[in-house]
Amino acid sequence: MSIQPVLVVDFGAQYAQLIARRVREANLYSEVIPHTASAEEIKAKNPAALVLSGGPSSVYAEDAPKLDPAVFELGVPVFGICYGFQTMANALGGTVEPTGVREYGRTEMSVEGGQLHEGETNTVWMSHSDSVTKAPEGFTVTASSPGAPVAAFENVGKKMAGVQYHPEVGHSPEGQAVLERFLHGVAGLQPTWTAENIAEKLINDVKEQVGDGHAICGLSGGVDSAVAAAIVQRAIGDRLTCVFVDHGLLRKYEREQVEKDFVEATGAKLITVHEADAFLSKLAGVTEPEAKRKAIGAEFIRSFERAVAQAMEGHDVEFLVQGTLYPDVVESGEGSGTANIKSHHNVGGLPDDVEFKLVEPLRLLFKDEVRAVGRELGLPEVIVGRQPFPGPGLGIRIIGEVTEERLDILRDADYIAREELTRAGLDDEIWQCPVVLLADVRSVGVQGDGRTYGHPIVLRPVSSEDAMTADWSRIPYDVLEKISTRITNEVKEVNRVVLDVTSKPPGTIEWE
Ligand code: XMP
């Protein structure tokens, strides 16, 4: 299946990636490209449509980013957003001016017909000081707002349109519908980028890349590596070997989820190395967070090497599977696709003397697409729906030295918290909920007739879009009460449960 991308032209703000996601939600494949791409380069990508993103500049600024004007002659449908709308107006002979009215935030926009909007008014999110005051010839003005005389225009014959506001943000409630009316309606594109088709394409791509070679995939228990492995397994069957390092810092039942549920769902060949003792001995006496991370990271590389050596016995293994996602690719400036190993502990490291070719079946996908493909391939919900979990695992959620006994306490408390949050139907609202053991703190409590001297457990539920910033989640009191009661009743050694109500910044999500 050869796919024509919808190209999102990045004019230098942070909006392009979000727009690319919204295009995917409209079931069309999208890619972000820089605004410096020439018309030739754009044509060579055979795009289905272009979406011009917002940006921080004024079109009249000397260094204003511009698109090669020949792009508008390619016969490709174009949709302009905010700055992209203004630069499009400018290039096609319309007028953009500073009106003196800066419009920022939620705005009521009047709708005057056209294909993109429905109703008489739409609530939209504006952020501009210049405005389009005259649409280019052949374009109809279809909406206006107090600060934007031309808030939307379209030329249906040319399959071109644009809006001054940001349809990609949640504050424009009709935004996604408007984008879809353009892509499916005005541009006439078929919404074929579905989980089923994506899975089929990715499996075929891997077949082509790996041929009759052998591959290895390190599983972390997380979503990305599991889905990447499932795709490769479908493509090359038993020529894939998965390896899993049990470092003893996993959560309750996590090893079973990989060893049993994942293997049952995929039929993948799995080698587990049991390394808990090695990790614990390296962590003995270590309390400083960065030292812990270093100790875990270094040991992970050694364990992973041992696991890879086992997996390679008797085979010439050329390929290493990695769960790199599209945002990683965009953020690294469209990496070359070779040897760009993530520095996280997710995969850890590789034997020095082995050079693998990377197989990155998820490099085109956003996280929600990875989950959808995982479900399509029949992976269990406990894996596909899993919240982010740090590579160094529970090792960085114990404040103080990491010991087996403390890990057991934390594992039990963490399991109760997760179980109750799921039971209360809060999984979709919460980005993740670290549960932290303050192992070096003890305080007095009372249980039955006795005085206790136990540890506090911290609950850190947060809501977030991308983990860069986060807010503390407003969990209903009765759910918190249930978690607290169960933890203090069921987990010996814990006599208090406290809630972290700090946002990020200034806090981080993890405690360490
Ligand atoms: P912080 O604590 O910096 O965390 O606000 C941001 C996000 O990153 C996750 N995290 C990690 N993920 N390896 C990972 O794969 C790591 O070493 C690591 N440390 C933090 C954290 O859980 C949160 O989602």
Residues whose N, C-alpha, C, O or C-beta is under 5 A from the ligand:
A	BS01	XMP	H344 H345 P388 F389 P390 G391 P392 A467 T508 I509 E510
